[in-house]
Amino acid sequence: MSTSSSSSFFIFPEDYEESHDDYVAKIRDEEEKIQQYDLERPNKFSAYIEEVKNDADSIFNLPAFAFLKFTHKKIKFTFTPSKITQFVSKRLVFIISLKYRKGYWMVKRDYVPVNYKWRIYKLFYTSGRPSHFRFTDENVVEAIHGMWKILCEWTTKDDKFRRNKCYSSYPDDEEVVPFDGHAGSFPKEFGYGAFDGDHDVTLSTNNEQKPRILLMGLRRSGKSSIQKVVFHKMSPNETLFLESTNKIVKDDINNSSFVQFQIWDFPGQIDFFDSTFDSDMIFGGCGALVFVIDAQDDYMDALNKLNITVTKAYKVNQNIKFEVFIHKVDGLGDDFKMESQRDIHQRANDDLLDAGYDKIHLSFHLTSIYDHSIFEAFSKVVQKLIPQLPALENLLNILNTNSAIEKSFLFDVVSKIYIATDSTPVDMQSYELCCDMIDVVIDVSWIYGYSVRDEQETTAFDEQSSSLIKLNNGTVLYLREVNKFLALVCILREDNFDHKGVIDYNFLCFREAIQQVFELRNKHQTMTNSSGSPIINGKNIIGDGHVNSSFIDETN
Ligand SMILES: Nc1nc2c(ncn2[C@@H]2O[C@H](COP(=O)(O)OP(=O)(O)OP(=O)(O)O)[C@@H](O)[C@H]2O)c(=O)[nH]1
């Protein structure tokens, strides 16, 4: 009975055997063709260069264009607007690099005008099938032409704008800055470079002494994506092509910024019971353990792994902060998000209680690389590793009270994580606004402010950096540089901004106080270093009262 009923569901055509064999043969044939094509691609590209390089209308002879690379894997070129116009700065050089992935070409890095970025990206997408990407080897030249046209259009407009504004042209002998590529909304070179600011106070610890953040979780839960997006400015879409991690990847964040730690990205399939897994070494110097759970997947296995990981780590080091990222929540509705968080929270804690670990505290964060939630969550993780946090928070409170500021954040500019805020609650919208402001300031400053003068490079963020944005809801966003890596971003009511002088004066006091905090830290570090004892993280070495702050009251 059951056999006959099931057979009625699957009626095979009589020539089934034959069509199946045909089908397999067809697939094999296609695969062979693809392999053969891949082998031929490198030669095709070099042959193409030889073939067209002397044609006046080929891509290699487009005005203002210069190719840095043209291979089957990567195409990289520059566009120098001043070569086709008179009034655009000679210092401007745009860069785009394209990469080839799974049959299609896409933008890997770019340094183009922010307002034209989307137009360039849009070129590459289509709603067609079999892919959403438009350009293959067959029509990649069309893509390059398209980008050239867009950049020419920008150049014509900018030239006209400068002419109308009576901007004079730049002197002919002015040096052209050789730019190299950077990606996303934020130049990649604007990173943690050499640290040489006069009033910057930093700490030189060696790698072993830096607090360590471990990223763990099941395979494909999103660990590497988080690390790349937050600390390496990778755009979220690019993470789609990240290869699986198969060994521990140690990333130094970084040699010079205030925010100094190491991130260790673990492969998803790590086995704690393997004899080569040295848990004492790994968990011993660990400040925080971030466990990533893919909320779009069945999380039961992840919860088991969380339990094993946390208990194993706790046995070695009881000072570890355990942070659980309920990740990829962009794909979930609000109700489902909250329900997942509640369920994961409940099960994880119950499992720990059942195993007799009632002292372990887990913190939970809903995160996604597609919005600011991942930056916010990482901010909170990093803050727990900053011993000076209470002192910083206190200073921000004093600044706010005396300057009628409603909310203030102390940002690590490169990563956009906030290392401290005042004690009022953080709402996501304010945080997002402040992040966006940093992006805008750095982007504009990088495009129009970056230069090499007297053999000295100016950077996109220095002691001159400040910005003021008035919003249409009567609020003001105010950004000031604190040191090479830190910015203060405040939100205040427009009426209260009348006393800008007072705010600026108080800001100077604040900046001085911050310096004192870090000088004290450095002194302490030097002392502990010279006595040979390691730097232990997690102890507050600064009493709040140590900081000499002489703010003036805004109401005075
Ligand atoms: N929708 C969504 N996808 C994400 C998010 N974060 C990461 N992903 C995707 O998840 C996939 C796996 O990401 P990886 O960062 O490689 O995961 P992993 O945990 O490092 O994987 P292993 O190295 O194998 O352990 C990639 O395709 C990412 O694009 C997110 O917040 N939302």
The ligand as an ORCA input file, in Angstrom:
! r2SCAN-3c Opt
* xyz 0 1
  N      23.179     38.404      6.971
  C      24.374     38.471      7.581
  N      25.390     37.709      7.121
  C      26.573     37.802      7.769
  C      26.762     38.658      8.879
  N      28.038     38.508      9.312
  C      28.620     37.611      8.500
  N      27.741     37.177      7.572
  C      27.978     36.195      6.494
  O      28.261     34.951      7.076
  C      29.158     34.213      6.245
  C      30.258     33.598      7.070
  O      31.070     34.609      7.588
  P      32.566     34.368      8.115
  O      33.009     35.654      8.710
  O      33.419     33.756      7.070
  O      32.310     33.282      9.258
  P      33.365     32.644     10.248
  O      32.671     32.450     11.529
  O      34.645     33.418     10.272
  O      33.586     31.231      9.546
  P      34.788     30.189      9.774
  O      36.050     30.910      9.393
  O      34.451     29.061      8.852
  O      34.775     29.769     11.203
  C      29.657     35.195      5.177
  O      28.998     34.902      3.985
  C      29.217     36.548      5.683
  O      28.889     37.459      4.637
  C      25.642     39.463      9.319
  O      25.700     40.256     10.268
  N      24.472     39.315      8.635
*
